[in-house]
């Protein structure tokens, strides 16, 4: 696995809010290529992309299906967004954008799974961040996993939706299990006014990316950071500078870019943050789970390759997997 995360914050009603309204995503950039002798790594692989003008997605796991699903979905996202704008309708919802991604992920993943059936892991998580049609921020997480143990096979699909209440934040982290709780705690501790918001989270992820060897051998490369705040017209992918390195969407850039380039956003790397969180985690003083989703739908199918019988268990709201533009039903459910 690799690492990816998203969190969304929503300003309090009235007064001077301690949190802004917006969404943030981060990821590393390592691609692991499994081989019979040893694994090889590509450290300049894009796992952080824009969806619509004000939304983005990051991925953990088998990221090639992610890239293909995003490229398949984006033309439909762009067309529907333009059509709604021409008709004077509200912007296309994050849920609708994620639905297009999910549809194309299903098209791509089955072929990928068949081609790479001998791989140790066939699993991908996509975290989409943006805004619903009423302007509130949120996250949509898509999980797809296939596994086989002897003659027993299992297929798992899930979609989760988060929307923060006024004055609150929500988040989700995917990837290498050893470091998911570390990043979750970093997000919890980063909340203003005592924390430094996404700067502390980025510093924590960079610390993990720097580490070489188990359990982070599949995490590495650069640091991708993107965000959008309420009122901004485009999702931002700033050039960032951290610990003597310059990245944009985790791609390594030279330190001196010269004129014509934006000035890098400086992330102050603080190794103490990870050290404190790791000690607390080892002492079982921190929780190890993100906030539960507001809405969820998951389907698990299991079968034996020697039999034609397939068992299926579906849990949650099946409307989440329907491709549609209108999300009023979802907003009503979230506000219930």
C-alpha angles and dihedrals in degrees: 000000000000129000133266134157143178134191134181130200131194125201120242118253111260129350124050105320118220090209131051125227109250149086134257133195133188137178144159122243107227120129114195116211109198118218138176093247103032141334120265126207137216110197101188101064121135113239096154120072142155119251106185128351093282103027139069143182137215129189144209128192124019095012099180092078086049093057092046093047092050093049090048093050102042099075090053091046091051094046095049092045092052092046092052091048091051090052093048094246129144116278120278110276125246087235091058092048091050089048091059089050092049092050093053092043089060090051093050103036099061092055091044091050092051094048094046098035091137093058116113093234132030101182138121135178122195121194115198121194130189142089136309121230092270091058097255117134125241151151132242118195123197120195125188123175137167123187138172129196111182106305094342118096132186133190121194131189127175139169122194129187129199129184118174121230117236109293093014140102132216129194146172132198127198134186140044104034095218091064104032093088090046092057092042090056091046089056091048092050094045095068113121142276093034095029132055097237116226093354091072092045092050090049090052094049091048090053089055092046090053092055114096127205132021133017090020101040090121093049119078148090117083140339120259117199127174135164147164129201128203110284097022113124098212138036107255125231102180125192103248133199119207131164093344096313131106122212140169115192084347093298112132114246128187116264094239108048095168128213122339094043126101116253109261120254107240118229110197105222111220114184090186092072095064093041091055093046093047091052091049090048092050089050090050090240096131134062118247105209136078123231111289114255119261090226130017141175124182136172125196121189122188132183145156116244089224092059138054092218115111124190119207132191120187122186131180136013112341091196087080092074095051114103108232139138100225119079102176091112089054093049090049090051092048092050094046 
